Amino acid sequence: AVVSTQAVVSTQSTGISDEADLEVTKKRHAFFEEALLPVRNYFKESDRLIEVDVSSWSKEQIWFKIVRVFASFNMSERQNNNLVVIFVKDSSTVQSLIDCQTRLIRLADIVDEPHSEYALLLECLVYQITELGCPSICYLVDVTGSTLDSAESLTESTKCLIYEMKEQTQLSDHLNKYQRNMLEDLDKPECKAWDEPQYRTFKAPNNTTLLFTPDFDGKAAEVIATTYCSMEK
């Protein structure tokens, strides 16, 4: 975007704007035609020029116009800065996501003692995800065969700033345009149902979203979510 503004500079001697000096105006016009106009024309011819009328001389109005221009782009991040983790008890319920090559972590496979205290398991999971780095879409965490699969073992929530959404959501509700396109562009029939499941949803201020399949007990999901988010750096 090219935004053109005029600078008004007062002289020290008279306090009068130098816009009143015809010679100064001529020099500025010559500079515009020689240096700036070719650049403007280049971007205009390649359909990459956006012009914003700033003649109102009101900085608030100019700022509002510029904000509207960028808002019209409907831009989103090129990378996923928002971590999305889906906890499942039966990975077959999200088989379409697995078919789309979404990263699957089987909790029982990354620890020596899957039935250890749940906080220890979640600490290992946080470390594993941190080491792997943020994926293009999300992580699937299969808790089968671990302490997290037992609601009786998950009874005490950790104090953590996190909130649960009242209604169940779909994965697409938490993906940006780039991520959704990645899934939708996959030419695989088995991937078409990736957005059908509904999830219990928890969100943290650090842009972490934790999703749970409906077979999770409400209290158990809360304990996992608060404990996980309290361990994130």
FIDREN-631918 format. One record per residue: residue number from 1; residue in one letter; x, y negated, z of N, C-alpha, C, O in turn. Coordinates in steps of 0.05 Angstrom, whole numbers, plus 5000, padded with zeros to 4 digits. Example, Ala and Ser with C-alpha at 12.3 -4.5 7.8 and 13.67 -1.06 7.14 Angstrom:
// FIDREN-631918
   n res  n.x  n.y  n.z ca.x ca.y ca.z  c.x  c.y  c.z  o.x  o.y  o.z
   1   A 5264 5114 5156 5246 5090 5156 5264 5066 5156 5285 5066 5169
   2   S 5257 5045 5142 5273 5021 5143 5258 4999 5157 5268 4977 5161
END
This chain:
// FIDREN-631918
   n res  n.x  n.y  n.z ca.x ca.y ca.z  c.x  c.y  c.z  o.x  o.y  o.z
   1   A 5017 5024 5000 5000 5000 5000 5017 4976 5000 5037 4974 5015
   2   V 5011 4956 4983 5026 4931 4982 5008 4909 4992 4987 4904 4981
   3   V 5017 4895 5013 5002 4873 5024 5018 4848 5021 5041 4846 5029
   4   S 5006 4828 5008 5020 4803 5003 5009 4782 5021 4985 4777 5023
   5   T 5027 4768 5035 5019 4746 5053 5037 4722 5047 5058 4724 5035
   6   Q 5027 4699 5055 5043 4675 5051 5054 4666 5078 5040 4667 5098
   7   A 5079 4658 5078 5092 4649 5103 5091 4618 5104 5099 4605 5084
   8   V 5082 4607 5125 5082 4579 5129 5103 4571 5149 5102 4579 5172
   9   V 5124 4556 5140 5146 4549 5157 5147 4519 5160 5147 4504 5140
  10   S 5147 4510 5184 5148 4481 5189 5177 4471 5190 5194 4485 5201
  11   T 5182 4448 5178 5209 4437 5180 5213 4424 5207 5195 4414 5219
  12   Q 5239 4424 5215 5245 4413 5242 5242 4382 5242 5236 4370 5262
  13   S 5247 4370 5219 5247 4341 5218 5219 4329 5218 5214 4309 5232
  14   T 5201 4340 5203 5175 4328 5200 5152 4344 5212 5131 4333 5218
  15   G 5157 4370 5217 5135 4386 5227 5114 4392 5206 5093 4403 5213
  16   I 5119 4385 5181 5100 4390 5159 5107 4416 5145 5130 4422 5141
  17   S 5087 4431 5138 5091 4457 5124 5107 4453 5099 5101 4434 5084
  18   D 5126 4471 5093 5142 4468 5069 5126 4475 5044 5136 4473 5022
  19   E 5100 4484 5048 5083 4489 5025 5077 4464 5010 5070 4464 4987
  20   A 5081 4441 5023 5076 4415 5010 5099 4408 4992 5096 4389 4975
  21   D 5121 4422 4994 5145 4416 4977 5142 4431 4951 5143 4456 4951
  22   L 5138 4416 4929 5133 4429 4903 5157 4446 4894 5153 4467 4882
  23   E 5181 4437 4900 5205 4452 4892 5206 4479 4906 5214 4499 4894
  24   V 5199 4479 4931 5199 4504 4947 5178 4524 4935 5184 4547 4932
  25   T 5155 4513 4928 5134 4529 4917 5143 4541 4890 5137 4565 4885
  26   K 5156 4525 4874 5166 4535 4848 5186 4557 4851 5185 4577 4836
  27   K 5204 4554 4871 5224 4575 4875 5211 4601 4885 5218 4623 4876
  28   R 5191 4599 4902 5177 4623 4911 5162 4636 4889 5162 4661 4887
  29   H 5150 4620 4872 5135 4632 4849 5154 4646 4830 5148 4668 4820
  30   A 5178 4634 4825 5197 4646 4808 5208 4672 4820 5211 4692 4806
  31   F 5213 4672 4846 5222 4696 4859 5201 4718 4857 5208 4742 4853
  32   F 5176 4711 4861 5154 4731 4859 5153 4744 4832 5151 4768 4829
  33   E 5155 4727 4811 5153 4738 4783 5178 4755 4776 5175 4775 4762
  34   E 5201 4747 4786 5226 4761 4778 5231 4786 4795 5240 4807 4784
  35   A 5225 4785 4821 5232 4807 4838 5208 4825 4847 5210 4849 4847
  36   L 5186 4812 4853 5163 4827 4864 5143 4836 4844 5132 4858 4846
  37   L 5138 4820 4824 5117 4827 4804 5124 4853 4789 5105 4869 4785
  38   P 5149 4858 4781 5155 4884 4768 5149 4908 4786 5139 4929 4776
  39   V 5155 4905 4811 5150 4927 4830 5120 4932 4833 5110 4954 4833
  40   R 5105 4910 4835 5076 4912 4837 5064 4925 4813 5048 4943 4815
  41   N 5074 4917 4789 5063 4928 4764 5070 4958 4762 5054 4973 4751
  42   Y 5094 4965 4771 5102 4993 4769 5083 5011 4785 5074 5032 4775
  43   F 5077 5003 4809 5059 5019 4826 5030 5018 4815 5015 5037 4817
  44   K 5022 4995 4804 4995 4993 4793 4992 5011 4769 4971 5024 4767
  45   E 5012 5012 4752 5010 5029 4728 5009 5058 4735 4998 5074 4720
  46   S 5022 5066 4757 5022 5094 4765 4999 5100 4784 4999 5121 4797
  47   D 4980 5081 4787 4957 5085 4803 4964 5091 4833 4952 5108 4846
  48   R 4984 5076 4843 4993 5079 4870 4993 5052 4885 5007 5049 4905
  49   L 4978 5034 4875 4977 5007 4887 4949 5002 4900 4929 5007 4887
  50   I 4950 4993 4924 4925 4985 4938 4928 4955 4945 4947 4948 4959
  51   E 4910 4939 4937 4911 4910 4942 4891 4903 4964 4868 4911 4963
  52   V 4901 4887 4983 4884 4878 5005 4884 4848 5004 4904 4835 5004
  53   D 4860 4836 5004 4857 4807 5003 4862 4796 5031 4847 4801 5050
  54   V 4884 4781 5034 4891 4769 5060 4887 4739 5060 4900 4725 5076
  55   S 4871 4729 5042 4868 4700 5040 4851 4687 5062 4849 4663 5064
  56   S 4840 4704 5080 4823 4693 5101 4840 4678 5122 4829 4662 5137
  57   W 4866 4684 5124 4884 4672 5144 4876 4679 5172 4887 4667 5191
  58   S 4859 4697 5176 4852 4706 5203 4866 4733 5208 4860 4753 5193
  59   K 4884 4735 5227 4898 4760 5231 4880 4783 5239 4885 4806 5232
  60   E 4859 4777 5253 4840 4798 5261 4826 4809 5236 4823 4833 5234
  61   Q 4817 4791 5218 4803 4800 5194 4823 4816 5176 4815 4836 5163
  62   I 4847 4807 5174 4867 4821 5157 4873 4848 5168 4873 4868 5154
  63   W 4876 4850 5195 4881 4876 5208 4858 4895 5203 4862 4918 5198
  64   F 4833 4884 5206 4810 4901 5202 4809 4912 5173 4802 4936 5169
  65   K 4816 4896 5154 4816 4905 5126 4837 4927 5122 4832 4947 5108
  66   I 4861 4923 5133 4882 4943 5130 4874 4970 5143 4879 4991 5132
  67   V 4863 4968 5167 4854 4992 5181 4833 5007 5164 4834 5032 5163
  68   R 4814 4992 5152 4794 5005 5136 4806 5019 5112 4797 5041 5103
  69   V 4827 5007 5100 4840 5020 5077 4852 5047 5085 4847 5067 5072
  70   F 4867 5048 5107 4879 5073 5115 4859 5093 5125 4862 5117 5122
  71   A 4837 5083 5137 4816 5101 5146 4802 5115 5123 4793 5138 5125
  72   S 4802 5101 5100 4788 5112 5076 4804 5136 5064 4794 5151 5048
  73   F 4830 5139 5072 4846 5161 5062 4839 5187 5074 4845 5208 5062
  74   N 4826 5186 5097 4818 5211 5111 4843 5229 5115 4843 5253 5109
  75   M 4865 5216 5124 4890 5231 5126 4890 5249 5151 4876 5244 5170
  76   S 4906 5270 5150 4911 5288 5172 4940 5296 5172 4954 5292 5152
  77   E 4949 5308 5194 4977 5315 5196 4984 5337 5176 4968 5354 5169
  78   R 5008 5335 5166 5018 5356 5148 5025 5381 5164 5026 5403 5152
  79   Q 5031 5378 5189 5037 5401 5206 5018 5402 5229 5006 5382 5236
  80   N 5016 5426 5241 4998 5429 5263 5011 5421 5289 5027 5437 5300
  81   N 5006 5397 5299 5017 5389 5325 4999 5397 5348 5007 5395 5371
  82   N 4975 5407 5342 4957 5416 5362 4958 5446 5364 4951 5460 5346
  83   L 4967 5456 5387 4969 5485 5391 4942 5497 5396 4927 5488 5414
  84   V 4935 5518 5380 4910 5532 5384 4917 5561 5390 4931 5574 5374
  85   V 4907 5571 5412 4912 5599 5421 4885 5613 5425 4868 5603 5440
  86   I 4882 5635 5411 4857 5651 5413 4862 5676 5429 4878 5693 5421
  87   F 4849 5679 5452 4851 5703 5468 4829 5723 5460 4806 5716 5459
  88   V 4837 5748 5455 4818 5768 5447 4822 5794 5463 4845 5800 5472
  89   K 4801 5809 5467 4803 5835 5480 4803 5857 5460 4814 5879 5465
  90   D 4792 5852 5437 4790 5871 5416 4798 5857 5390 4783 5842 5379
  91   S 4822 5862 5381 4833 5848 5357 4816 5852 5332 4817 5837 5313
  92   S 4800 5874 5332 4783 5879 5309 4762 5857 5305 4751 5854 5283
  93   T 4755 5843 5327 4735 5822 5325 4745 5798 5309 4729 5781 5300
  94   V 4771 5796 5306 4783 5774 5290 4801 5786 5268 4821 5774 5261
  95   Q 4792 5808 5258 4807 5822 5237 4812 5805 5212 4832 5806 5199
  96   S 4792 5788 5206 4795 5771 5183 4818 5751 5186 4831 5744 5166
  97   L 4822 5742 5210 4845 5724 5215 4871 5739 5213 4891 5729 5203
  98   I 4872 5764 5223 4896 5780 5221 4902 5785 5192 4925 5785 5183
  99   D 4881 5790 5176 4885 5795 5147 4896 5770 5133 4910 5772 5113
 100   C 4891 5747 5145 4901 5722 5134 4930 5716 5144 4940 5694 5140
 101   Q 4942 5736 5156 4970 5734 5165 4973 5714 5188 4995 5703 5191
 102   T 4952 5710 5204 4954 5694 5228 4971 5710 5248 4967 5734 5251
 103   R 4989 5696 5262 5007 5710 5280 4992 5723 5304 4977 5710 5318
 104   L 4997 5749 5308 4984 5764 5330 5005 5772 5350 5026 5783 5344
 105   I 4999 5766 5376 5016 5773 5398 5001 5793 5415 4980 5786 5426
 106   R 5011 5817 5418 5000 5837 5436 5014 5834 5463 5038 5840 5465
 107   L 4999 5824 5483 5012 5818 5508 5026 5842 5521 5048 5838 5533
 108   A 5015 5865 5518 5027 5889 5529 5054 5896 5516 5070 5911 5528
 109   D 5059 5884 5493 5084 5890 5478 5107 5871 5485 5130 5877 5479
 110   I 5101 5849 5498 5122 5829 5503 5131 5829 5533 5148 5813 5540
 111   V 5119 5846 5549 5127 5848 5577 5133 5877 5585 5122 5896 5572
 112   D 5149 5881 5605 5155 5908 5614 5133 5920 5631 5128 5944 5630
 113   E 5119 5903 5646 5098 5913 5663 5072 5898 5656 5066 5877 5668
 114   P 5056 5908 5638 5031 5895 5629 5011 5890 5652 4993 5873 5649
 115   H 5014 5905 5674 4995 5902 5696 5006 5886 5719 4998 5889 5742
 116   S 5026 5870 5712 5037 5851 5732 5017 5830 5739 4996 5828 5726
 117   E 5024 5813 5759 5007 5791 5767 5002 5773 5743 5020 5767 5728
 118   Y 4977 5764 5740 4969 5751 5715 4985 5725 5710 4990 5719 5687
 119   A 4993 5711 5731 5009 5687 5727 5036 5693 5715 5045 5677 5698
 120   L 5047 5715 5722 5073 5723 5710 5069 5730 5681 5086 5723 5664
 121   L 5048 5743 5674 5042 5750 5646 5039 5724 5629 5049 5723 5607
 122   L 5024 5705 5640 5019 5680 5625 5045 5664 5623 5049 5650 5603
 123   E 5062 5666 5643 5088 5652 5641 5104 5664 5618 5117 5649 5603
 124   C 5104 5690 5615 5118 5704 5593 5106 5696 5566 5120 5692 5547
 125   L 5079 5693 5565 5066 5686 5541 5073 5657 5532 5079 5652 5509
 126   V 5073 5639 5552 5080 5611 5546 5109 5610 5535 5115 5595 5516
 127   Y 5127 5625 5547 5155 5626 5538 5157 5637 5510 5171 5626 5493
 128   Q 5142 5658 5505 5142 5671 5478 5133 5651 5457 5145 5649 5436
 129   I 5111 5637 5462 5100 5618 5442 5119 5595 5438 5122 5585 5416
 130   T 5132 5586 5460 5151 5564 5458 5174 5572 5441 5184 5556 5425
 131   E 5184 5597 5444 5207 5607 5429 5199 5610 5399 5216 5604 5381
 132   L 5175 5619 5394 5167 5624 5366 5162 5598 5351 5165 5596 5327
 133   G 5154 5577 5366 5148 5552 5353 5119 5551 5344 5105 5571 5344
 134   C 5110 5527 5338 5081 5523 5330 5076 5535 5303 5090 5529 5284
 135   P 5055 5552 5301 5049 5564 5275 5033 5546 5257 5025 5524 5265
 136   S 5029 5554 5233 5014 5538 5214 4984 5536 5222 4972 5515 5218
 137   I 4974 5557 5233 4945 5557 5240 4942 5560 5271 4935 5541 5284
 138   C 4947 5584 5281 4943 5588 5310 4956 5614 5318 4967 5629 5301
 139   Y 4955 5620 5344 4963 5646 5354 4939 5662 5363 4920 5652 5374
 140   L 4940 5688 5357 4921 5707 5368 4935 5723 5390 4956 5734 5385
 141   V 4923 5724 5414 4935 5738 5436 4916 5761 5444 4894 5756 5454
 142   D 4925 5786 5440 4909 5809 5447 4917 5818 5476 4940 5825 5480
 143   V 4898 5816 5494 4904 5821 5523 4898 5850 5530 4901 5857 5554
 144   T 4891 5867 5511 4884 5895 5517 4907 5909 5531 4930 5907 5523
 145   G 4900 5924 5552 4920 5939 5567 4937 5923 5586 4958 5932 5595
 146   S 4928 5898 5592 4942 5881 5611 4924 5872 5633 4899 5876 5632
 147   T 4935 5859 5653 4919 5849 5675 4898 5828 5666 4877 5826 5678
 148   L 4904 5814 5644 4885 5794 5634 4860 5807 5622 4841 5793 5616
 149   D 4860 5833 5619 4837 5847 5609 4817 5854 5631 4795 5864 5626
 150   S 4825 5848 5656 4808 5855 5679 4798 5831 5693 4813 5815 5704
 151   A 4771 5827 5692 4759 5803 5704 4763 5803 5735 4765 5782 5747
 152   E 4765 5827 5747 4768 5829 5776 4795 5818 5785 4798 5810 5808
 153   S 4814 5818 5767 4841 5808 5775 4844 5778 5771 4864 5766 5779
 154   L 4824 5765 5759 4825 5737 5752 4804 5722 5767 4781 5719 5758
 155   T 4810 5712 5791 4790 5700 5808 4796 5672 5817 4778 5658 5826
 156   E 4821 5663 5816 4828 5638 5827 4839 5619 5806 4860 5624 5794
 157   S 4825 5597 5801 4834 5578 5781 4856 5561 5791 4859 5556 5815
 158   T 4874 5552 5773 4896 5534 5780 4887 5505 5776 4872 5499 5757
 159   K 4896 5487 5794 4889 5459 5790 4903 5448 5766 4928 5448 5764
 160   C 4887 5440 5747 4898 5432 5721 4878 5414 5707 4854 5420 5708
 161   L 4887 5393 5694 4869 5375 5679 4862 5389 5653 4877 5389 5633
 162   I 4838 5400 5652 4828 5414 5629 4798 5414 5630 4786 5413 5651
 163   Y 4785 5415 5606 4756 5416 5607 4745 5438 5588 4758 5444 5567
 164   E 4722 5448 5595 4709 5469 5579 4687 5456 5563 4670 5442 5575
 165   M 4686 5461 5538 4664 5451 5521 4638 5466 5527 4639 5491 5531
 166   K 4616 5452 5528 4591 5464 5536 4581 5485 5516 4571 5506 5524
 167   E 4585 5480 5491 4576 5498 5470 4599 5514 5459 4622 5505 5458
 168   Q 4593 5538 5450 4614 5554 5436 4621 5541 5410 4604 5528 5397
 169   T 4645 5545 5401 4655 5531 5377 4667 5552 5358 4671 5575 5365
 170   Q 4672 5543 5333 4685 5559 5313 4714 5549 5310 4720 5526 5318
 171   L 4731 5566 5300 4759 5558 5297 4762 5533 5280 4779 5516 5286
 172   S 4746 5530 5259 4749 5507 5241 4744 5481 5255 4753 5460 5246
 173   D 4730 5481 5278 4725 5457 5293 4751 5445 5305 4751 5422 5313
 174   H 4772 5461 5305 4797 5453 5318 4820 5452 5299 4843 5448 5308
 175   L 4815 5455 5274 4837 5454 5254 4835 5429 5238 4813 5418 5232
 176   N 4858 5418 5230 4857 5395 5212 4852 5404 5183 4851 5428 5177
 177   K 4850 5385 5166 4843 5391 5138 4864 5408 5124 4857 5426 5109
 178   Y 4889 5403 5130 4911 5419 5118 4909 5448 5127 4912 5466 5110
 179   Q 4904 5453 5152 4902 5481 5162 4878 5495 5151 4880 5519 5143
 180   R 4855 5482 5150 4832 5494 5138 4836 5502 5109 4828 5523 5100
 181   N 4849 5484 5095 4855 5490 5066 4873 5514 5063 4870 5530 5044
 182   M 4891 5518 5082 4909 5541 5081 4893 5567 5082 4899 5586 5067
 183   L 4873 5568 5099 4857 5592 5102 4837 5595 5078 4833 5617 5068
 184   E 4825 5572 5070 4805 5573 5049 4817 5579 5022 4804 5590 5004
 185   D 4843 5572 5019 4856 5576 4993 4866 5605 4989 4874 5612 4967
 186   L 4866 5621 5010 4875 5648 5008 4855 5664 4990 4832 5667 4997
 187   D 4865 5675 4969 4848 5690 4950 4846 5719 4958 4854 5737 4944
 188   K 4835 5723 4982 4832 5750 4993 4804 5754 5003 4795 5739 5021
 189   P 4789 5772 4992 4761 5776 5001 4759 5782 5031 4740 5773 5044
 190   E 4779 5796 5042 4778 5803 5071 4782 5779 5089 4776 5780 5113
 191   C 4791 5756 5078 4796 5732 5094 4771 5713 5095 4771 5694 5110
 192   K 4751 5719 5079 4729 5700 5076 4713 5696 5102 4700 5676 5106
 193   A 4714 5715 5120 4698 5714 5145 4714 5703 5169 4706 5707 5191
 194   W 4736 5689 5163 4754 5680 5185 4740 5661 5204 4748 5659 5228
 195   D 4720 5646 5195 4708 5626 5212 4681 5634 5223 4666 5617 5233
 196   E 4674 5659 5222 4648 5668 5233 4647 5671 5263 4626 5664 5275
 197   P 4668 5680 5276 4667 5684 5305 4662 5658 5321 4670 5636 5312
 198   Q 4648 5660 5343 4644 5638 5362 4661 5642 5386 4666 5664 5395
 199   Y 4671 5620 5397 4690 5622 5420 4682 5603 5443 4671 5582 5439
 200   R 4688 5613 5467 4688 5596 5491 4713 5579 5489 4734 5589 5483
 201   T 4710 5553 5494 4732 5534 5487 4740 5517 5511 4724 5506 5525
 202   F 4767 5515 5514 4779 5498 5534 4799 5480 5520 4814 5489 5503
 203   K 4800 5454 5528 4818 5436 5516 4834 5421 5537 4823 5414 5558
 204   A 4859 5416 5532 4877 5402 5551 4886 5375 5539 4886 5373 5514
 205   P 4894 5356 5555 4902 5330 5545 4926 5331 5526 4930 5312 5510
 206   N 4942 5352 5528 4966 5354 5511 4960 5366 5484 4978 5375 5470
 207   N 4935 5366 5476 4926 5376 5450 4927 5406 5448 4928 5417 5425
 208   T 4928 5420 5470 4926 5449 5469 4897 5457 5470 4882 5448 5487
 209   T 4889 5475 5452 4862 5486 5452 4864 5516 5456 4878 5530 5442
 210   L 4849 5526 5476 4848 5555 5482 4820 5565 5476 4800 5555 5487
 211   L 4819 5585 5459 4793 5597 5451 4792 5626 5462 4812 5640 5463
 212   F 4768 5634 5470 4763 5660 5481 4739 5673 5467 4718 5660 5464
 213   T 4742 5698 5459 4719 5712 5447 4698 5716 5468 4704 5717 5492
 214   P 4673 5720 5460 4650 5721 5479 4652 5744 5500 4638 5743 5520
 215   D 4668 5764 5495 4670 5786 5514 4687 5780 5538 4690 5797 5556
 216   F 4697 5756 5540 4711 5747 5564 4692 5737 5585 4673 5722 5578
 217   D 4695 5745 5610 4680 5734 5632 4686 5704 5634 4709 5696 5631
 218   G 4665 5688 5641 4669 5659 5642 4690 5651 5662 4707 5634 5656
 219   K 4690 5663 5686 4709 5656 5706 4737 5665 5698 4757 5651 5703
 220   A 4739 5688 5686 4765 5699 5677 4777 5680 5656 4801 5675 5657
 221   A 4761 5671 5638 4771 5653 5617 4781 5627 5630 4801 5615 5621
 222   E 4766 5617 5649 4775 5592 5663 4801 5596 5677 4818 5578 5676
 223   V 4805 5618 5691 4830 5624 5705 4853 5625 5685 4875 5614 5690
 224   I 4850 5639 5663 4871 5641 5643 4877 5614 5632 4901 5607 5629
 225   A 4857 5598 5625 4861 5572 5612 4876 5553 5631 4895 5540 5623
 226   T 4867 5551 5656 4879 5532 5675 4908 5541 5681 4926 5524 5684
 227   T 4912 5567 5684 4939 5576 5691 4958 5572 5667 4981 5564 5671
 228   Y 4949 5578 5643 4965 5574 5619 4973 5545 5616 4997 5539 5613
 229   C 4954 5527 5618 4960 5499 5613 4977 5487 5635 4992 5468 5630
 230   S 4975 5497 5660 4992 5487 5681 5021 5494 5678 5038 5482 5690
 231   M 5026 5514 5661 5054 5523 5657 5067 5510 5632 5091 5512 5629
 232   E 5051 5498 5615 5063 5485 5592 5079 5461 5599 5071 5446 5618
 233   K 5101 5457 5585 5118 5434 5590 5107 5409 5576 5118 5388 5577
END
